[in-house]
Amino acid sequence: MKIDRDGVPFIAASALPAAAAAATGRRRLAAALAVLPVAVAAFFRDPDRAPDLGAPADPDVILAPADGKVMHVGTPQPGVAPEGVWQQISIFLSLADVHINRTPMAGTIVSLGHRPGRYLAAFKAESAHENERSELQVDAVVGGQHRSIIYRQIVGLAARRVVTRVGVGQELAAGQRIGLMRFGSRMDVFVPPGVQIEVELGDKTVAGESVIARWPVAAGVPVGSS
């Protein structure tokens, strides 16, 4: 199992109690405590997905940026969307989900910002605009059609840090890793009105593989933020 590098210090720290118990001869306690580093390692697991295996990407699909459950679809929640006219797709990540994040589509990062904030439970609507978050905008031109999406890594009640490993001007492939969120969070994706949403409330998503929306076939007609 591949483990993200950010998990190494957490795994090491969580293994100390088991090591201490083993050193003092308390084998049963050590065995019980050994569950903790295994659980932490599982949280930081980084499985390969279709893009990593060279699977061809359909340029018209928008992929899930995170593993989790769809908790909002359609008209943006009040006060949440960026400036302009958008549709919103929100994905809630439980502690059991893979927390590696991926870009929903290929393109260039044209803006990236981080905003400090609160640590409300990620399933609450107000967490989308009050919690700490990073926001990325990715633009692309496909068949003469301008495409633009915005997505956010939002921390939750247990999550205390967003890790973003990409920068403005960087070219991304669809489904490419862009970072992670530590210990339970949410991802919001904002797409223009002309995009067809392909998921419903309660659907489970797999980052880099699940199709959450689809662009209209490029025909030289601009589709993007208004």
Summary of the structure (lengths in Angstrom):
residues: 226
radius of gyration: 19.0
end to end distance: 43.3
largest distance: 71.8
contacts: 739
relative contact order: 0.22
helix: 19%
strand: 35%
